[in-house]
Structure formats: structure tokens, C-alpha cells
Amino acid sequence: MLRLTQERRRRGLTQAAVARMTGIHPAAISQLEAGTAHPWPGWKARLARALNVPADELFREVADDGPAT
């Protein structure tokens, strides 16, 4: 799982909520988390600000810490 997904879940946010917070389309958030799309240049910064995580850590693999939400 990506750190992006882990942090979103940890905060109890849906992909739609993250999309609203960042201005990134919900389908794009889903694709980023699934690893089927790469972020546009400004997306990493917007996601990092929204989740308060360093941008360079958002797309690294982390251990799955629970059920999917």
C-alpha cells in the first residue's frame, strides 16, 4: 500500500474528501492509490499539504495497517 493511502485512511478520509481538499479529481486519487497513474507535477505538493506528509514519502510502499475503507 502507498503512504498516500495509509495517511488518508488514518485520518478517516475518503478519496472524495481528499479530492475536494486538493482539487484533484476523485478518479485520479483512486488511480494514484492503485498505482495505475502517476501524479502530475503539482499534485504531490497539494496531497502533501492536505495530509501533512512530506511529498517525497507519499508514493513509497508501506505495510498495510488494517482493512480497506
HUBEL-V453561 format. One record per residue. N is the residue number from 1. OMEGA is omega in whole degrees, 0 to 359 (none if undefined). NEAR is the number of other ideal C-beta (glycine too) atoms within 10 Angstrom. D_CENTER is the distance of its C-alpha to the mean C-alpha in Angstrom with 1 decimal. Layout:
n->N omega->OMEGA near->NEAR d_center->D_CENTER
n->N omega->OMEGA near->NEAR d_center->D_CENTER
This chain:
n->1 omega->178 near->15 d_center->10.4
n->2 omega->176 near->17 d_center->7.7
n->3 omega->177 near->18 d_center->7.2
n->4 omega->180 near->23 d_center->3.4
n->5 omega->181 near->22 d_center->5.0
n->6 omega->182 near->21 d_center->7.9
n->7 omega->177 near->20 d_center->7.2
n->8 omega->180 near->23 d_center->6.1
n->9 omega->180 near->18 d_center->9.2
n->10 omega->181 near->13 d_center->11.2
n->11 omega->179 near->12 d_center->11.2
n->12 omega->181 near->8 d_center->12.2
n->13 omega->171 near->18 d_center->10.0
n->14 omega->175 near->13 d_center->9.9
n->15 omega->179 near->19 d_center->7.7
n->16 omega->179 near->11 d_center->10.8
n->17 omega->178 near->15 d_center->10.7
n->18 omega->178 near->23 d_center->7.4
n->19 omega->179 near->18 d_center->9.1
n->20 omega->181 near->13 d_center->12.3
n->21 omega->188 near->16 d_center->11.2
n->22 omega->184 near->19 d_center->10.1
n->23 omega->178 near->10 d_center->12.5
n->24 omega->183 near->20 d_center->10.4
n->25 omega->180 near->10 d_center->11.9
n->26 omega->179 near->14 d_center->10.5
n->27 omega->179 near->11 d_center->11.7
n->28 omega->177 near->16 d_center->9.8
n->29 omega->179 near->26 d_center->6.3
n->30 omega->180 near->14 d_center->8.3
n->31 omega->178 near->15 d_center->9.7
n->32 omega->181 near->24 d_center->7.0
n->33 omega->179 near->19 d_center->6.1
n->34 omega->181 near->10 d_center->9.9
n->35 omega->180 near->12 d_center->10.6
n->36 omega->177 near->8 d_center->13.0
n->37 omega->176 near->14 d_center->11.9
n->38 omega->183 near->10 d_center->11.5
n->39 omega->172 near->19 d_center->10.0
n->40 omega->186 near->11 d_center->12.9
n->41 omega->183 near->6 d_center->14.4
n->42 omega->185 near->11 d_center->13.4
n->43 omega->181 near->19 d_center->9.8
n->44 omega->181 near->19 d_center->8.9
n->45 omega->180 near->13 d_center->11.1
n->46 omega->178 near->17 d_center->10.0
n->47 omega->180 near->23 d_center->6.4
n->48 omega->178 near->18 d_center->8.4
n->49 omega->183 near->12 d_center->11.0
n->50 omega->184 near->20 d_center->9.3
n->51 omega->180 near->22 d_center->8.0
n->52 omega->180 near->8 d_center->11.1
n->53 omega->176 near->17 d_center->10.0
n->54 omega->184 near->10 d_center->11.8
n->55 omega->182 near->15 d_center->10.3
n->56 omega->179 near->10 d_center->12.2
n->57 omega->187 near->15 d_center->10.6
n->58 omega->188 near->21 d_center->6.8
n->59 omega->173 near->16 d_center->8.0
n->60 omega->180 near->10 d_center->10.8
n->61 omega->176 near->10 d_center->11.9
n->62 omega->178 near->13 d_center->12.6
n->63 omega->176 near->6 d_center->14.9
n->64 omega->185 near->11 d_center->14.1
n->65 omega->177 near->10 d_center->15.1
n->66 omega->182 near->9 d_center->16.1
n->67 omega->179 near->6 d_center->16.3
n->68 omega->176 near->7 d_center->13.5
n->69 omega->none near->10 d_center->13.0
